């Protein structure tokens, strides 16, 4: 199809690659964050890249994550998007997802950093917690492929994140009050 990016295959990305690049990126992001005040709220205060130390110990530095990220990833609970930006720097397609009502800066941080880094990360607002059992088709839940056309990308994202009808009523407050749409 025209306009679709071919999925990446054969990508090699080791835990060591991630960890080493994260050290330089962390310095750059700290500097950007120190120079920028977000009126929407504070920057996320925790070390996201500290999780890579745990991956190193658990899987080893040579473990190849390539087969797991080749078709793209969701960074769910993205905070300021540090991990999304790291994966993007290796050419991985990333959809950064968070809930603006629980994100400490209402997702302004991830948007600001992605713009500053000229990242290809697609940023999406979604309250995944309100639909805990919604994604019964989790086996087919896959990363949205990057598209040049934002409307196509948004349509694909909505299709992947659409409700399967087994949600908690809090996920659909209008329906809880007024009944299902006719």
C-alpha positions as CSV (number, residue, x, y, z in Angstrom):
1,X,0.0,0.0,0.0
2,X,1.2,3.5,-0.6
3,X,2.0,5.6,2.4
4,X,2.9,2.7,4.6
5,X,6.3,2.2,6.0
6,X,7.7,-1.2,5.6
7,X,8.1,-3.0,9.0
8,X,11.7,-3.3,10.1
9,X,13.1,-6.7,10.0
10,X,16.6,-7.9,11.0
11,X,17.2,-5.1,13.5
12,X,19.9,-5.9,16.0
13,X,19.6,-4.0,19.3
14,X,21.3,-5.3,22.3
15,X,20.8,-4.4,26.0
16,X,24.3,-2.9,25.9
17,X,23.4,-0.7,22.9
18,X,20.4,0.7,24.8
19,X,22.3,1.2,28.0
20,X,25.3,2.9,26.5
21,X,23.2,5.3,24.3
22,X,20.9,6.0,27.3
23,X,23.9,7.5,29.2
24,X,24.4,10.2,26.6
25,X,20.7,10.8,25.9
26,X,20.1,11.1,29.7
27,X,22.6,14.0,29.9
28,X,21.0,15.7,26.9
29,X,17.4,15.3,28.2
30,X,18.5,16.5,31.7
31,X,19.9,19.6,30.0
32,X,16.7,20.2,28.0
33,X,14.5,19.7,31.0
34,X,16.7,22.1,33.1
35,X,16.3,24.8,30.5
36,X,12.5,24.4,30.1
37,X,9.7,25.1,32.5
38,X,6.4,23.4,31.8
39,X,3.4,25.4,32.9
40,X,1.3,22.2,32.8
41,X,3.3,20.7,35.7
42,X,6.8,19.3,36.7
43,X,9.0,17.0,34.7
44,X,8.8,13.4,35.6
45,X,11.2,13.1,38.5
46,X,12.4,9.5,38.2
47,X,15.2,7.8,36.3
48,X,13.6,5.9,33.5
49,X,16.9,4.6,32.2
50,X,17.6,3.0,35.5
51,X,15.4,0.2,34.3
52,X,18.1,-0.7,31.7
53,X,20.5,-1.6,34.5
54,X,17.9,-4.2,35.6
55,X,17.6,-5.5,32.0
56,X,21.4,-5.8,31.8
57,X,21.5,-7.9,35.0
58,X,18.5,-10.0,34.0
59,X,19.2,-10.6,30.3
60,X,22.9,-9.8,29.9
61,X,24.5,-7.1,27.8
62,X,24.5,-9.1,24.6
63,X,20.8,-10.1,24.7
64,X,19.3,-9.1,21.3
65,X,16.0,-7.1,21.7
66,X,15.8,-6.7,17.9
67,X,13.2,-9.3,17.3
68,X,11.0,-7.8,20.0
69,X,11.1,-4.3,18.7
70,X,11.5,-4.7,14.9
71,X,7.8,-4.1,14.2
72,X,7.5,-1.2,16.6
73,X,6.6,-0.8,20.3
74,X,4.1,0.9,22.6
75,X,5.7,2.9,25.4
76,X,2.7,2.7,27.7
77,X,2.9,5.1,30.7
78,X,5.5,7.1,28.8
79,X,5.9,9.9,31.4
80,X,8.2,12.4,29.5
81,X,9.0,9.9,26.7
82,X,12.6,9.2,27.6
83,X,12.4,5.5,26.7
84,X,10.4,6.3,23.6
85,X,13.1,8.7,22.5
86,X,15.8,6.2,23.2
87,X,14.2,3.5,21.0
88,X,13.4,6.1,18.3
89,X,17.1,7.0,18.2
90,X,17.7,3.4,17.0
91,X,15.0,3.7,14.3
92,X,12.4,1.7,16.2
93,X,8.8,2.9,15.5
94,X,7.3,4.0,18.8
95,X,3.9,5.0,19.9
96,X,4.1,6.8,23.3
97,X,0.9,6.4,25.3
98,X,-0.1,8.0,28.6
99,X,-3.1,9.3,30.4
100,X,-2.9,13.1,30.6
101,X,-5.0,13.2,33.8
102,X,-2.4,11.1,35.7
103,X,0.7,12.3,33.8
104,X,2.6,14.8,36.0
105,X,2.7,17.4,33.3
106,X,-0.4,16.4,31.3
107,X,1.9,15.0,28.6
108,X,3.4,18.4,27.8
109,X,6.9,16.9,28.6
110,X,6.8,14.1,26.1
111,X,5.5,16.5,23.4
112,X,8.2,19.1,24.2
113,X,11.0,16.5,24.2
114,X,9.9,14.8,21.0
115,X,9.7,18.2,19.2
116,X,13.2,19.2,20.6
117,X,14.7,15.9,19.4
118,X,12.8,16.0,16.1
119,X,11.6,12.5,17.0
120,X,9.4,10.3,14.9
121,X,7.5,9.1,18.0
122,X,3.8,9.3,17.8
123,X,2.2,10.6,21.0
124,X,-1.2,9.4,22.1
125,X,-3.5,10.2,25.0
126,X,-5.3,7.2,26.3
127,X,-6.6,6.1,29.7
128,X,-5.7,2.4,29.4
129,X,-6.6,1.8,33.1
130,X,-10.3,2.7,32.4
131,X,-10.5,-0.3,30.1
132,X,-8.7,-3.0,31.9
133,X,-10.5,-6.0,30.3
134,X,-11.2,-4.1,27.1
135,X,-8.3,-5.5,25.1
136,X,-9.4,-9.2,25.1
137,X,-7.6,-9.5,21.8
138,X,-4.2,-8.8,23.4
139,X,-2.5,-11.5,21.3
140,X,-3.1,-9.3,18.2
141,X,-2.4,-6.0,20.0
142,X,0.6,-4.7,18.0
143,X,2.4,-1.5,17.5
144,X,0.8,0.9,15.1
145,X,3.0,1.2,12.0
146,X,4.4,4.7,11.4
147,X,2.7,6.4,8.5
148,X,3.5,9.7,6.9
149,X,-0.2,10.6,6.9
150,X,-1.3,11.5,10.4
151,X,-4.9,10.8,9.7
152,X,-4.1,7.2,8.6
153,X,-1.9,6.8,11.7
154,X,-4.6,8.1,14.0
155,X,-7.2,5.8,12.4
156,X,-5.0,2.8,12.9
157,X,-4.3,3.7,16.4
158,X,-8.0,4.1,17.2
159,X,-8.6,0.7,15.6
160,X,-6.0,-1.0,17.7
161,X,-7.1,0.8,20.9
162,X,-10.8,0.4,20.2
163,X,-13.2,-1.1,22.8
164,X,-14.1,-4.7,22.6
165,X,-17.2,-4.2,24.7
166,X,-16.1,-5.9,27.9
167,X,-15.1,-2.7,29.7
168,X,-15.8,-1.5,33.2
169,X,-18.6,1.0,33.1
170,X,-16.2,3.7,34.2
171,X,-14.6,3.5,30.8
172,X,-17.8,4.6,29.1
173,X,-19.6,7.0,31.5
174,X,-22.1,8.3,29.0
175,X,-23.2,4.7,28.3
176,X,-23.4,3.9,32.0
177,X,-25.8,6.9,32.5
178,X,-27.8,6.7,29.3
179,X,-27.4,3.1,28.1
180,X,-25.6,1.8,25.1
181,X,-25.8,3.8,21.8
182,X,-28.7,2.7,19.7
